[in-house]
Amino acid sequence: MSRALIIVDVQNDFCEGGSLAVEGGAAVAGAISEYVDANHRHFDHIVATQDWHIEPGEHFADQPDFIDSWPPHCVAGTRGAELHPELDTEYIQAFFRKGQFAAAYSGFEGVLTPEDEVPAGGAAMGRSAAPPGAGPAEDAGTDEESAKDAIGLDDWLQSHGVEDVVVVGIATDYCVKATALDAVQAGYSVTVLRDLTAGIAPDLSETIAELELGGVEVEVSH
């Protein structure tokens, strides 16, 4: 059984100093790096997702309600959309961008980043991150038509024989939760490492209960 780690949205705008900062985001970035450094041999694949907003419509608002609409964040090509510097990308094999033209909380809405655009230092540099037999992913997600044709996270995981996924990242009660629940629906065995996530709500007990009710194992990394 192939096993994958999914690192969700550990980006500058979601960490301290960003436009939509989550308390503890930078610390989680560092903790994930330490975990990956110590445990990468236990995973067959490690991937990461990024919010990558081009024209996300009503997802951005001048007067956001912080439920369905938010201040502008993770705008494609900006520093805010970049992975946080505390996140070591050495072992990350593939990167998936989501939310280009609409709100997208789940990593399973993401599409494979073209190899020539992956963050510096990523394991995908210098080798194909596409599934065996897949066509080129050039310009994936840069417009609505190419985004439809790009390789999705589920397709990528399935093509690499993944059955078991572990989810970490930001934010526990939004993109981590959505990614984990979608993974269950897609047929994967799913674990969230609670201490390697950072949430928006001060009390995450409802989120944890929702994850467990949805079939997700919630554990700690040690």
Summary of the structure (lengths in Angstrom):
residues: 222
radius of gyration: 15.9
end to end distance: 22.3
largest distance: 46.6
contacts: 752
relative contact order: 0.18
helix: 31%
strand: 23%
